[in-house]
Amino acid sequence: MPEWLVLTLAMVAACAVVVVITVIRHGAAGDDEDPDETPDVIEYMTMWIGVVYAIVLGLAIAGVWEGRSAAQDHVQAEAVALHEVSERVRVYPADVRDRIRDDVNAYVGHVVHTEWKTMADDGEVTVRGTQLLEQVRRDVTDYEPATDFEAQAYQPLVDQVAAADAARTARTNAMGATMPGVVWFGLIVGAVITIGMVLALQIRRTPRELILAGLFSALIAFLLFLIWDFDAPYSRGITASAEPFLNLFPGIKG
């Protein structure tokens, strides 16, 4: 099911629940019930519950967005490190240079065309990708420099391969969910309490109040969906992309 459809259904459902509860409650209310007699303490508690829940929602959104940005930074760092390897090997003999560049291109092509889909579908990297990066490492570390110029380029190349490996490891660790289950429990319970307190204010069945209550519940549903969408940086919604690889290696093939 498309995510935009899930979001639409969630918002509509939230609005419908609030409207239905309000209509049922209004029909069951006694003739002598006066909505204007809502105790001040309930209004005060509702205000503070809304403020506290808004702060929690803001922190949750900031947390998942930071996780998504960090995931994109890992991709950028990995692509840049591999690009540096391809560029710095130009001081090596032609056969060594071409072999290293071919292996780097093979790894990048696998990441973009195969591993990225596996990350989105299964939440894990591929064994083949690990093997291809290991081959690049062997190509770089096993070569014995023949000149001082090549010796000066050797250690920076080794460092760039290590940086690419570290970025790949960070990318692997960032594939899981950012928000713990207990936080989701708090967010959902907080949404129920917040909307429930609005209903406790004895809103009338007038178009204006029903529209405002429905929009309020739809907004909370949207924010919760936004948190869920950002919670998996490589598999949902606005995900971290492989664009850095495509920009630095425009000629890669699957």
PALOLO-78407 format. One line per 8 residues: their letters; for each residue x, y, z of N, C-alpha, C, CB. Coordinates in steps of 0.2 Angstrom, whole numbers, plus 5000, padded with zeros to 4 digits. Glycine has a CB too. Layout:
// residues N
A) X/Y/Z/X/Y/Z/X/Y/Z/X/Y/Z ~ ...
//
This chain:
// residues 254
MPEWLVLT) 5004/4994/5000/5000/5000/5000/5004/5006/5000/4995/5000/5006 ~ 5003/5011/4996/5007/5017/4995/5007/5021/5002/5005/5022/4990 ~ 5013/5024/5004/5013/5027/5010/5008/5033/5010/5020/5030/5012 ~ 5007/5037/5005/5003/5043/5005/4996/5040/5006/5003/5046/4998 ~ 4994/5034/5004/4987/5031/5006/4987/5030/5013/4986/5025/5001 ~ 4992/5027/5016/4992/5025/5023/4991/5032/5027/4999/5022/5025 ~ 4995/5037/5025/4994/5043/5029/4987/5046/5028/4999/5048/5026 ~ 4984/5046/5022/4977/5048/5021/4972/5044/5025/4975/5048/5014
LAMVAACA) 4973/5038/5025/4968/5034/5029/4969/5035/5037/4969/5026/5028 ~ 4975/5036/5039/4976/5037/5046/4973/5044/5048/4984/5037/5048 ~ 4974/5049/5044/4971/5055/5046/4964/5055/5046/4974/5061/5041 ~ 4961/5052/5041/4953/5052/5040/4951/5048/5046/4951/5048/5033 ~ 4954/5042/5048/4952/5038/5053/4952/5042/5060/4956/5032/5054 ~ 4957/5046/5061/4958/5050/5067/4952/5055/5067/4964/5053/5067 ~ 4951/5058/5062/4945/5063/5062/4938/5059/5063/4945/5067/5055 ~ 4937/5054/5060/4931/5050/5060/4930/5048/5068/4931/5044/5056
VVVVITVI) 4935/5045/5071/4934/5043/5078/4932/5049/5082/4941/5040/5080 ~ 4936/5055/5082/4934/5060/5086/4927/5063/5084/4939/5066/5085 ~ 4925/5063/5078/4918/5065/5076/4913/5061/5079/4917/5066/5069 ~ 4914/5054/5078/4909/5049/5080/4908/5049/5088/4911/5042/5078 ~ 4914/5050/5091/4913/5050/5099/4910/5056/5101/4920/5049/5102 ~ 4911/5062/5098/4908/5068/5100/4900/5067/5099/4911/5074/5096 ~ 4898/5065/5093/4891/5064/5091/4888/5059/5096/4890/5062/5084 ~ 4891/5054/5097/4888/5049/5102/4887/5052/5109/4892/5042/5102
RHGAAGDD) 4892/5055/5111/4892/5058/5118/4887/5064/5118/4899/5061/5119 ~ 4887/5067/5113/4882/5073/5113/4874/5070/5113/4882/5077/5107 ~ 4873/5064/5110/4867/5061/5110/4865/5058/5117/4866/5056/5105 ~ 4870/5056/5120/4869/5053/5127/4869/5057/5132/4874/5047/5128 ~ 4871/5064/5131/4871/5069/5137/4864/5070/5139/4875/5075/5134 ~ 4863/5072/5145/4857/5074/5148/4855/5081/5146/4857/5074/5155 ~ 4848/5082/5146/4846/5089/5144/4849/5094/5148/4838/5089/5144 ~ 4850/5093/5155/4853/5098/5159/4860/5099/5159/4850/5097/5166
EDPDETPD) 4864/5096/5155/4871/5096/5154/4873/5103/5151/4874/5090/5151 ~ 4877/5107/5154/4879/5113/5151/4887/5113/5150/4878/5119/5156 ~ 4889/5113/5143/4896/5113/5141/4900/5118/5144/4896/5112/5134 ~ 4896/5124/5146/4900/5130/5148/4903/5129/5155/4896/5136/5148 ~ 4900/5123/5158/4902/5122/5165/4908/5118/5166/4896/5120/5169 ~ 4912/5117/5161/4918/5113/5162/4923/5116/5167/4922/5112/5155 ~ 4925/5112/5172/4929/5115/5177/4936/5118/5174/4931/5109/5182 ~ 4938/5123/5178/4944/5126/5175/4950/5122/5176/4945/5133/5179
VIEYMTMW) 4950/5117/5181/4956/5113/5181/4957/5108/5175/4955/5109/5188 ~ 4951/5106/5172/4951/5102/5166/4954/5106/5161/4944/5099/5165 ~ 4952/5112/5160/4955/5116/5154/4962/5117/5156/4951/5123/5154 ~ 4964/5119/5162/4971/5120/5164/4975/5113/5162/4972/5122/5171 ~ 4973/5108/5164/4976/5101/5163/4977/5100/5155/4973/5095/5166 ~ 4972/5101/5152/4972/5100/5145/4977/5104/5141/4965/5101/5141 ~ 4978/5110/5143/4983/5115/5140/4990/5112/5142/4982/5122/5143 ~ 4991/5110/5148/4998/5108/5149/4999/5101/5146/4999/5107/5157
IGVVYAIV) 4994/5097/5146/4995/5090/5142/4997/5091/5135/4989/5086/5143 ~ 4993/5096/5132/4995/5098/5125/5002/5100/5124/4990/5103/5122 ~ 5004/5105/5129/5011/5108/5128/5016/5102/5129/5012/5113/5134 ~ 5015/5098/5134/5020/5093/5135/5020/5088/5129/5019/5089/5142 ~ 5015/5086/5127/5015/5081/5121/5018/5085/5115/5007/5079/5120 ~ 5016/5091/5114/5019/5094/5108/5027/5094/5109/5017/5102/5108 ~ 5030/5095/5115/5037/5095/5116/5040/5088/5114/5039/5097/5123 ~ 5036/5083/5117/5038/5076/5115/5038/5075/5108/5034/5071/5119
LGLAIAGV) 5033/5077/5105/5033/5076/5097/5038/5079/5094/5026/5078/5095 ~ 5040/5085/5096/5045/5089/5093/5052/5086/5094/5046/5096/5095 ~ 5053/5083/5100/5059/5080/5101/5060/5073/5097/5060/5078/5108 ~ 5054/5070/5096/5054/5064/5092/5056/5065/5085/5048/5060/5093 ~ 5053/5070/5082/5054/5072/5075/5061/5074/5074/5049/5078/5073 ~ 5064/5078/5079/5071/5080/5078/5075/5074/5079/5072/5085/5084 ~ 5074/5069/5083/5078/5063/5084/5078/5059/5077/5076/5059/5089 ~ 5072/5058/5074/5072/5053/5068/5075/5057/5062/5065/5051/5067
WEGRSAAQ) 5074/5064/5062/5077/5068/5057/5085/5068/5057/5074/5075/5057 ~ 5087/5068/5063/5094/5068/5064/5097/5061/5062/5096/5069/5072 ~ 5093/5056/5064/5096/5049/5062/5096/5048/5054/5091/5044/5065 ~ 5091/5051/5051/5090/5051/5044/5096/5055/5041/5084/5054/5041 ~ 5098/5061/5043/5103/5065/5041/5110/5061/5042/5103/5072/5044 ~ 5111/5058/5048/5117/5054/5049/5118/5049/5044/5117/5052/5056 ~ 5112/5045/5042/5112/5040/5038/5115/5042/5031/5106/5036/5037 ~ 5112/5048/5029/5114/5051/5022/5122/5053/5023/5110/5057/5021
DHVQAEAV) 5124/5056/5028/5131/5057/5029/5136/5051/5028/5132/5061/5036 ~ 5133/5045/5031/5137/5039/5030/5138/5037/5023/5134/5034/5034 ~ 5133/5038/5019/5133/5037/5012/5138/5042/5008/5126/5037/5009 ~ 5137/5048/5010/5142/5053/5007/5149/5051/5009/5140/5060/5010 ~ 5151/5050/5015/5157/5048/5017/5160/5042/5013/5158/5047/5024 ~ 5156/5037/5013/5158/5031/5009/5160/5032/5002/5153/5026/5010 ~ 5155/5036/4999/5156/5038/4991/5162/5042/4990/5150/5041/4989 ~ 5163/5047/4995/5169/5051/4994/5176/5047/4995/5169/5057/4999
ALHEVSER) 5176/5043/5000/5182/5039/5001/5184/5035/4995/5181/5035/5008 ~ 5179/5031/4992/5180/5027/4987/5182/5031/4981/5174/5023/4985 ~ 5179/5037/4980/5181/5041/4974/5188/5043/4975/5176/5048/4974 ~ 5190/5045/4981/5197/5047/4982/5202/5041/4981/5198/5049/4990 ~ 5200/5035/4982/5204/5029/4980/5205/5029/4973/5201/5022/4983 ~ 5199/5030/4969/5200/5029/4962/5204/5035/4959/5193/5030/4959 ~ 5204/5040/4962/5208/5046/4959/5216/5046/4961/5205/5053/4962 ~ 5217/5043/4967/5224/5043/4970/5228/5038/4967/5224/5043/4977
VRVYPADV) 5225/5033/4964/5229/5027/4961/5232/5029/4955/5224/5021/4961 ~ 5231/5035/4952/5233/5037/4946/5241/5037/4946/5231/5043/4944 ~ 5244/5037/4952/5252/5037/4952/5254/5030/4951/5254/5040/4958 ~ 5250/5025/4952/5252/5018/4951/5253/5015/4944/5247/5013/4955 ~ 5256/5010/4943/5257/5007/4936/5250/5006/4933/5261/5001/4936 ~ 5249/5006/4926/5243/5006/4923/5239/5000/4925/5244/5006/4916 ~ 5242/4994/4925/5238/4988/4927/5236/4988/4934/5243/4982/4926 ~ 5240/4990/4939/5237/4990/4946/5232/4996/4946/5243/4992/4950
RDRIRDDV) 5233/5001/4943/5228/5007/4943/5221/5004/4940/5230/5013/4940 ~ 5221/5001/4935/5215/4999/4932/5212/4994/4936/5216/4996/4925 ~ 5215/4989/4939/5212/4984/4943/5209/4987/4949/5218/4979/4945 ~ 5212/4991/4952/5209/4994/4958/5203/4998/4956/5214/4999/4962 ~ 5203/5002/4951/5197/5006/4949/5192/5001/4946/5199/5011/4943 ~ 5193/4996/4943/5188/4991/4941/5184/4988/4947/5191/4986/4937 ~ 5188/4986/4952/5185/4984/4958/5181/4989/4962/5191/4981/4963 ~ 5184/4995/4962/5180/5000/4966/5173/5001/4962/5184/5007/4966
NAYVGHVV) 5173/5001/4955/5167/5002/4951/5162/4996/4952/5169/5003/4944 ~ 5165/4990/4953/5161/4984/4954/5158/4985/4961/5165/4978/4953 ~ 5161/4987/4966/5158/4988/4972/5153/4993/4972/5163/4990/4978 ~ 5154/4999/4969/5149/5004/4969/5143/5002/4965/5152/5011/4966 ~ 5144/4999/4959/5139/4996/4955/5134/4992/4959/5141/4993/4949 ~ 5137/4987/4963/5133/4982/4967/5129/4986/4972/5138/4977/4970 ~ 5132/4991/4976/5129/4995/4981/5123/4998/4978/5134/5000/4984 ~ 5124/5002/4973/5118/5006/4970/5113/5001/4967/5121/5010/4964
HTEWKTMA) 5115/4996/4963/5110/4992/4959/5107/4986/4963/5113/4990/4953 ~ 5110/4984/4968/5108/4977/4971/5107/4978/4979/5113/4972/4970 ~ 5113/4981/4982/5113/4981/4989/5107/4986/4992/5119/4983/4992 ~ 5106/4992/4988/5102/4997/4991/5095/4994/4991/5102/5003/4986 ~ 5093/4990/4986/5086/4986/4986/5086/4981/4992/5085/4983/4980 ~ 5091/4978/4993/5091/4973/4999/5091/4977/5006/5098/4969/4999 ~ 5094/4982/5006/5093/4986/5012/5086/4989/5013/5098/4993/5012 ~ 5083/4991/5008/5076/4993/5009/5071/4987/5010/5074/4997/5002
DDGEVTVR) 5072/4982/5007/5067/4976/5008/5069/4972/5014/5068/4972/5002 ~ 5075/4970/5016/5077/4966/5021/5080/4969/5027/5081/4961/5018 ~ 5082/4976/5026/5086/4979/5032/5093/4977/5033/5081/4978/5038 ~ 5096/4974/5028/5103/4972/5029/5107/4973/5023/5103/4964/5031 ~ 5114/4973/5024/5118/4973/5018/5119/4966/5015/5125/4977/5020 ~ 5123/4966/5009/5124/4960/5006/5131/4957/5008/5123/4960/4999 ~ 5131/4950/5008/5138/4947/5009/5142/4949/5003/5137/4940/5009 ~ 5139/4949/4997/5143/4951/4991/5146/4958/4991/5139/4950/4985
GTQLLEQV) 5143/4963/4994/5145/4969/4995/5151/4969/4999/5140/4974/4997 ~ 5151/4965/5005/5157/4965/5009/5163/4962/5006/5155/4961/5015 ~ 5162/4957/5002/5167/4953/4998/5170/4958/4993/5164/4947/4995 ~ 5166/4962/4990/5169/4967/4985/5173/4972/4988/5163/4970/4981 ~ 5171/4975/4994/5175/4980/4997/5181/4977/5000/5171/4983/5003 ~ 5181/4971/5002/5187/4967/5004/5192/4966/4999/5185/4960/5008 ~ 5189/4965/4993/5194/4964/4987/5197/4971/4985/5190/4962/4981 ~ 5194/4977/4986/5197/4983/4985/5202/4984/4991/5192/4989/4986
RRDVTDYE) 5201/4982/4997/5206/4983/5002/5212/4979/5000/5203/4980/5009 ~ 5211/4973/4998/5217/4968/4996/5221/4971/4990/5215/4961/4994 ~ 5217/4974/4986/5221/4977/4980/5226/4983/4982/5216/4980/4975 ~ 5223/4987/4987/5227/4993/4989/5233/4991/4994/5222/4998/4993 ~ 5231/4986/4999/5236/4985/5004/5241/4980/5002/5233/4982/5010 ~ 5240/4976/4997/5244/4971/4995/5250/4973/4990/5241/4965/4992 ~ 5248/4979/4987/5253/4982/4982/5259/4985/4986/5250/4987/4978 ~ 5265/4983/4983/5271/4985/4986/5274/4991/4982/5277/4980/4986
PATDFEAQ) 5274/4997/4984/5276/5003/4980/5283/5002/4978/5276/5009/4984 ~ 5284/5004/4971/5291/5003/4968/5295/5009/4968/5290/5001/4961 ~ 5292/5015/4969/5295/5021/4969/5293/5025/4976/5294/5026/4963 ~ 5297/5031/4977/5296/5035/4983/5289/5038/4982/5301/5040/4984 ~ 5288/5040/4975/5281/5044/4974/5275/5039/4975/5281/5046/4966 ~ 5276/5033/4973/5271/5028/4975/5270/5027/4982/5272/5021/4971 ~ 5276/5026/4986/5276/5025/4993/5272/5031/4997/5283/5025/4996 ~ 5273/5037/4994/5270/5043/4997/5262/5042/4996/5272/5049/4994
AYQPLVDQ) 5260/5039/4991/5253/5038/4990/5250/5032/4993/5251/5038/4982 ~ 5254/5028/4995/5251/5021/4998/5247/5022/5004/5257/5017/4999 ~ 5250/5026/5009/5247/5026/5016/5240/5030/5015/5251/5030/5021 ~ 5240/5036/5012/5233/5039/5011/5228/5035/5007/5234/5045/5007 ~ 5230/5030/5003/5225/5026/5000/5223/5021/5005/5229/5022/4994 ~ 5227/5018/5009/5225/5013/5014/5220/5017/5019/5231/5011/5018 ~ 5221/5023/5021/5217/5027/5025/5210/5028/5022/5220/5034/5027 ~ 5210/5029/5015/5204/5030/5012/5199/5024/5012/5205/5033/5005
VAAADAAR) 5203/5018/5011/5199/5012/5011/5196/5011/5018/5204/5006/5009 ~ 5200/5012/5023/5198/5011/5030/5192/5016/5031/5204/5013/5035 ~ 5192/5022/5028/5187/5027/5029/5180/5024/5026/5188/5034/5027 ~ 5181/5021/5020/5175/5018/5016/5173/5012/5020/5177/5016/5009 ~ 5177/5008/5023/5174/5003/5027/5171/5005/5033/5180/4998/5029 ~ 5173/5010/5037/5170/5013/5043/5163/5016/5041/5175/5018/5046 ~ 5163/5019/5035/5157/5022/5033/5152/5017/5031/5158/5027/5027 ~ 5154/5011/5028/5149/5006/5027/5147/5003/5033/5153/5000/5023
TARTNAMG) 5151/5002/5038/5149/4999/5045/5144/5004/5048/5155/4998/5049 ~ 5145/5010/5048/5140/5015/5050/5134/5015/5047/5143/5022/5050 ~ 5134/5014/5040/5128/5013/5036/5124/5007/5038/5130/5013/5028 ~ 5128/5002/5039/5124/4995/5041/5121/4996/5048/5130/4990/5042 ~ 5124/5000/5053/5121/5001/5060/5116/5006/5060/5127/5003/5064 ~ 5115/5010/5054/5110/5015/5054/5103/5012/5051/5112/5021/5050 ~ 5103/5006/5049/5097/5003/5045/5092/5002/5050/5099/4997/5041 ~ 5093/5001/5056/5088/4999/5061/5083/5005/5063/5090/4996/5067
ATMPGVVW) 5078/5004/5066/5073/5009/5069/5077/5013/5074/5067/5006/5072 ~ 5076/5020/5073/5079/5025/5078/5075/5025/5084/5079/5031/5075 ~ 5068/5024/5084/5064/5025/5090/5063/5019/5094/5057/5029/5088 ~ 5065/5018/5100/5063/5012/5104/5056/5011/5104/5067/5012/5111 ~ 5054/5004/5106/5047/5003/5106/5044/5006/5112/5046/4995/5107 ~ 5047/5008/5118/5044/5011/5123/5043/5018/5122/5049/5011/5129 ~ 5046/5021/5117/5045/5028/5115/5039/5028/5111/5051/5031/5111 ~ 5038/5023/5106/5032/5023/5102/5026/5022/5107/5032/5017/5097
FGLIVGAV) 5026/5018/5112/5021/5017/5117/5019/5024/5120/5023/5012/5122 ~ 5024/5028/5122/5023/5034/5125/5019/5039/5120/5029/5037/5128 ~ 5022/5039/5114/5019/5043/5109/5011/5042/5107/5023/5043/5102 ~ 5010/5035/5107/5003/5033/5105/4998/5034/5111/5003/5026/5103 ~ 5001/5033/5117/4997/5034/5123/4996/5041/5124/5000/5031/5129 ~ 5001/5045/5123/5000/5052/5124/4995/5055/5119/5007/5056/5123 ~ 4995/5053/5113/4990/5055/5108/4983/5054/5110/4991/5052/5101 ~ 4982/5048/5113/4975/5046/5115/4973/5050/5121/4975/5038/5117
ITIGMVLA) 4978/5051/5126/4976/5056/5131/4975/5063/5129/4982/5056/5136 ~ 4979/5065/5125/4978/5072/5122/4972/5073/5119/4984/5074/5118 ~ 4970/5069/5114/4963/5069/5111/4958/5068/5116/4963/5064/5105 ~ 4959/5063/5121/4954/5062/5126/4952/5068/5130/4956/5056/5130 ~ 4957/5072/5132/4956/5078/5136/4952/5083/5132/4963/5081/5138 ~ 4953/5083/5125/4949/5088/5121/4942/5086/5121/4952/5088/5114 ~ 4941/5080/5121/4934/5077/5122/4931/5079/5129/4933/5070/5120 ~ 4935/5078/5134/4933/5080/5140/4931/5087/5141/4938/5078/5145
LQIRRTPR) 4932/5091/5137/4930/5098/5137/4923/5099/5135/4935/5103/5133 ~ 4919/5094/5134/4912/5094/5132/4911/5098/5126/4908/5096/5138 ~ 4915/5097/5121/4914/5101/5115/4907/5100/5112/4919/5100/5109 ~ 4904/5105/5109/4897/5104/5106/4897/5101/5099/4893/5111/5106 ~ 4892/5099/5097/4891/5096/5090/4890/5101/5085/4886/5090/5090 ~ 4894/5106/5085/4893/5112/5080/4898/5111/5075/4894/5119/5084 ~ 4897/5113/5069/4902/5112/5063/4909/5115/5065/4900/5115/5057 ~ 4909/5121/5068/4916/5124/5070/4920/5119/5074/4915/5131/5073
ELILAGLF) 4916/5117/5080/4920/5113/5085/4922/5106/5082/4916/5112/5091 ~ 4917/5103/5078/4919/5097/5075/4925/5097/5070/4913/5094/5072 ~ 4925/5102/5066/4930/5103/5062/4937/5104/5065/4929/5109/5057 ~ 4937/5109/5070/4943/5110/5074/4946/5103/5078/4942/5115/5079 ~ 4941/5100/5081/4943/5093/5084/4946/5088/5079/4937/5090/5088 ~ 4942/5088/5073/4945/5083/5068/4952/5085/5065/4940/5083/5062 ~ 4953/5092/5064/4959/5094/5062/4965/5093/5067/4959/5102/5060 ~ 4963/5094/5073/4968/5093/5079/4970/5085/5079/4965/5095/5085
SALIAFLL) 4965/5081/5078/4967/5074/5078/4971/5072/5072/4961/5070/5079 ~ 4969/5075/5066/4972/5073/5060/4979/5076/5060/4969/5076/5054 ~ 4981/5081/5063/4987/5084/5064/4992/5079/5068/4987/5091/5067 ~ 4989/5077/5074/4993/5072/5078/4994/5066/5074/4989/5070/5084 ~ 4989/5063/5070/4990/5057/5066/4996/5058/5061/4984/5055/5062 ~ 4996/5064/5058/5001/5066/5053/5008/5066/5056/4999/5073/5050 ~ 5009/5069/5062/5015/5070/5065/5018/5063/5067/5015/5074/5071 ~ 5013/5058/5069/5015/5052/5071/5017/5048/5065/5010/5048/5075
FLIWDFDA) 5014/5049/5059/5016/5046/5053/5023/5048/5051/5011/5047/5048 ~ 5024/5055/5052/5030/5058/5050/5036/5055/5054/5030/5065/5051 ~ 5035/5054/5060/5040/5050/5064/5041/5043/5062/5038/5050/5072 ~ 5036/5040/5061/5037/5033/5058/5040/5032/5051/5030/5029/5058 ~ 5039/5037/5047/5041/5037/5040/5049/5039/5041/5038/5043/5036 ~ 5051/5043/5045/5058/5044/5046/5062/5039/5050/5059/5051/5049 ~ 5059/5035/5053/5062/5031/5058/5066/5025/5055/5056/5027/5062 ~ 5065/5024/5049/5070/5019/5045/5073/5023/5039/5066/5013/5043
PYSRGITA) 5079/5025/5040/5082/5030/5035/5083/5027/5028/5089/5032/5038 ~ 5083/5020/5028/5084/5017/5021/5079/5014/5018/5090/5013/5021 ~ 5073/5013/5021/5068/5009/5019/5061/5012/5018/5067/5003/5023 ~ 5060/5018/5021/5053/5021/5021/5053/5029/5018/5050/5021/5028 ~ 5048/5030/5015/5047/5037/5013/5053/5041/5011/5044/5041/5019 ~ 5054/5047/5014/5060/5051/5012/5066/5048/5015/5059/5058/5015 ~ 5069/5043/5011/5075/5039/5013/5081/5042/5011/5075/5032/5011 ~ 5087/5040/5015/5094/5042/5012/5095/5039/5006/5099/5039/5018
SAEPFLNL) 5097/5042/5001/5098/5040/4994/5105/5038/4992/5095/5045/4989 ~ 5106/5035/4987/5112/5033/4984/5115/5038/4979/5112/5026/4981 ~ 5112/5044/4980/5114/5050/4975/5122/5051/4975/5110/5056/4976 ~ 5125/5051/4981/5132/5053/4981/5136/5048/4977/5135/5052/4988 ~ 5134/5041/4977/5138/5037/4973/5137/5038/4965/5135/5029/4974 ~ 5131/5040/4964/5129/5041/4957/5132/5048/4954/5121/5042/4956 ~ 5133/5052/4959/5136/5059/4957/5144/5058/4956/5135/5064/4962 ~ 5147/5054/4960/5154/5053/4960/5157/5047/4955/5157/5052/4967
FPGIKG) 5152/5043/4954/5153/5037/4949/5148/5037/4944/5154/5031/4953 ~ 5148/5042/4939/5142/5042/4934/5142/5037/4929/5143/5049/4931 ~ 5148/5033/4929/5149/5028/4923/5148/5021/4926/5155/5029/4920 ~ 5145/5020/4932/5145/5013/4935/5139/5009/4932/5143/5014/4943 ~ 5140/5003/4931/5136/4998/4928/5134/4993/4934/5139/4995/4922 ~ 5128/4991/4933/5125/4986/4938/5128/4979/4936/5118/4985/4937
//
